[in-house]
Amino acid sequence: MKNVGINNIAKYEKMLYKHIKKGLQSIPRVIMYGQDSDRINIPYVSFNIKGMYHTDVANYLAYQHGIEVGAGTAGADIYVQSLMGVSPQQAYELYVRGNPAGIVRISLGMYNSIN
């Protein structure tokens, strides 16, 4: 990190963030959460695809394309439920049925590439 420089890393990660955000925006049925600001300091994108369960999307990306993503609430259950517009009661009902509310999360870093 010292050799590359933290400012260069931040610039590269911001470029990756803008690239993935633009790509996801071009896909029909993709819902992105919390991406309203271009002032993002931590390069991650949270999304779902209408009509698909978040873990199914994550498994598809991993097993069919070798793309590792997170799926679930990313340790922020209440915040994710709020982003998704899910009430505490709805979240509980989904959990009891075995399909809890969640998102797909792409975390970007200097180790990622566009290709």
C-alpha positions in Angstrom: 0.0 0.0 0.0 2.9 2.3 0.7 4.3 1.8 -2.7 1.0 2.3 -4.5 -0.2 5.2 -2.3 -3.4 5.5 -0.5 -4.7 8.3 -2.8 -4.1 6.1 -5.9 -5.9 3.2 -4.2 -8.9 5.5 -3.3 -9.0 6.8 -6.9 -8.9 3.3 -8.4 -11.6 2.0 -6.0 -13.8 5.0 -6.9 -13.4 4.2 -10.6 -14.4 0.5 -9.9 -17.4 1.7 -7.9 -18.6 4.0 -10.7 -18.1 1.2 -13.2 -20.1 -1.4 -11.3 -22.8 1.1 -10.4 -23.2 2.1 -14.1 -23.3 -1.6 -15.1 -25.9 -2.5 -12.5 -28.1 0.5 -13.5 -28.2 -0.9 -17.1 -29.6 -4.2 -16.0 -33.4 -4.4 -15.9 -35.1 -5.3 -12.6 -32.0 -4.4 -10.5 -32.8 -2.4 -7.4 -29.8 -0.6 -5.8 -29.8 0.5 -2.2 -28.1 3.4 -0.6 -26.3 4.5 -3.7 -27.8 7.9 -4.1 -24.6 9.8 -3.4 -21.5 10.0 -5.5 -19.6 10.8 -2.4 -18.9 7.2 -1.5 -15.8 6.5 0.5 -16.3 2.8 1.0 -16.6 1.1 -2.4 -19.5 -1.3 -2.0 -22.8 -1.7 -3.8 -25.9 -3.3 -2.3 -28.6 -4.5 -4.6 -31.4 -7.0 -5.4 -33.0 -8.3 -8.5 -36.8 -8.1 -8.6 -38.3 -11.5 -8.5 -35.1 -13.2 -7.3 -34.0 -14.2 -3.8 -30.7 -12.5 -2.7 -29.0 -15.8 -1.9 -30.0 -17.3 -5.3 -28.4 -14.2 -7.0 -25.2 -14.6 -5.0 -25.0 -18.3 -5.7 -25.5 -17.7 -9.4 -22.7 -15.1 -9.5 -20.4 -17.3 -7.5 -21.0 -20.7 -9.1 -21.6 -19.6 -12.7 -19.2 -16.7 -13.0 -16.7 -16.9 -10.2 -17.8 -13.6 -8.7 -17.7 -13.6 -4.9 -20.4 -11.4 -3.3 -22.0 -11.2 0.1 -25.7 -12.0 0.6 -27.8 -11.3 3.7 -28.0 -8.3 5.9 -24.2 -7.6 6.1 -24.5 -7.3 9.8 -26.9 -4.4 9.6 -30.3 -6.1 9.8 -32.4 -3.1 10.8 -30.6 -0.8 8.3 -31.1 -3.3 5.4 -34.7 -3.8 6.3 -35.2 0.0 6.3 -33.5 0.3 2.8 -35.8 -2.5 1.5 -38.9 -1.0 3.0 -39.5 -4.1 5.2 -41.2 -3.5 8.5 -40.0 -5.4 11.6 -43.1 -7.6 11.5 -42.5 -8.4 7.8 -38.8 -9.2 8.6 -39.9 -11.5 11.3 -42.4 -13.3 9.1 -39.8 -13.7 6.3 -37.3 -15.1 8.8 -39.8 -17.6 10.3 -40.6 -18.8 6.7 -36.9 -19.4 6.1 -36.3 -16.7 3.6 -35.2 -13.6 5.6 -34.9 -10.2 4.0 -31.5 -9.5 2.6 -29.4 -7.9 -0.1 -26.5 -8.8 -2.4 -23.4 -6.8 -1.7 -20.4 -6.3 -3.9 -17.4 -5.1 -1.9 -14.7 -3.6 -4.1 -11.0 -3.1 -3.4 -7.6 -2.5 -5.0 -7.4 -6.2 -5.6 -10.4 -6.1 -8.1 -10.2 -5.5 -11.8 -12.8 -4.6 -14.5 -12.0 -7.7 -16.6 
